[in-house]
Amino acid sequence: MKPIRSLAMIALLHATLAQLANAGDLAQIRASGILRIGTEGTYAPFTYHDDAGKLTGFDIEIGTEIAHRIGVKPHFIESRWDGLIAGLDIDRYDVVINDIAITDERKLKYDYSDPYITSHAVLIVASDNTTIRSFDDLKGRKSANTPTSYVGRLAAAHGAQVIPTQGFDESIDLVEAGRVDATVNDTLSFLDYKKRQPDAKIRIAAVDTSPDDRSGAGVLIRKGNPKLRAALNEALAGLRKDGTYQRISRKYFGRDVYR
């Protein structure tokens, strides 16, 4: 009988440890006093470096507020886009805050907070470009994008040759220089860029309104951490309720980007 009881106790212990592991991230974060946030640092206006070299942006301010409302300090860890999400898998950080589109494909492996941004993908061309009027016109043309991003995959799906870049500004530089035909990117990034560079000779040729177009971005976390997800959602709801979200949103976009 002892072996049977021992096996039962081992099974119970394993089940208990599994439950603790699933709920442990939030407790560990609070115990450490730090929320480790993965971000790109090259994607204005969401996450970038200002003229003084300081990491800043919409997502940086949102991430900082979230951390404070959870009761900890934010610690931003920068990573190139191609390895950014994978950093969650090796526990390099606790969350990713980088205008991460909520997609069914990603939800198979990761969990999200509630959406905190809504936007659309747009097709951006030089102001004097009259040959590209729709996404279908990308076929056989060059589009400057991060290849593994949502917008990069969207460009490729429409037949474009994707020319790799490290961020929005680099993509726009290639468009303006005539080295590529277009870039597929985020409408909010376009609005921010035109705000910073009102004389930029670029325009939006088309907006992606397909059913598969992303409708929101969320904070990305590992699966199996419901307490962390609930804490993130509570923090985001608090940001909107007290007007902090709207203040940050207007600072970077001139309007509430949650709507």
Secondary structure, 3 states (H helix, E strand, C coil): CHHHHHHHHHHHHHHHHHHHHHHHHHHHHHHHCEEEEEECCCECCCEEECCCCCEECHHHHHHHHHHHHHCCEEEEEECCHHHHHHHHCCCCCCEECCCCECCHHHHCCEEECCCCECCCEEEEEECCCCCCCCHHHHCCCEEEECCCCHHHHHHHHCCCEEEECCCHHHHHHHHHHCCCCEEEEEHHHHHHHHHHCCCCCEEEEEECCCCCCCCCECCEEECCCHHHHHHHHHHHHHHHHCCHHHHHHHHHHCCCCCC
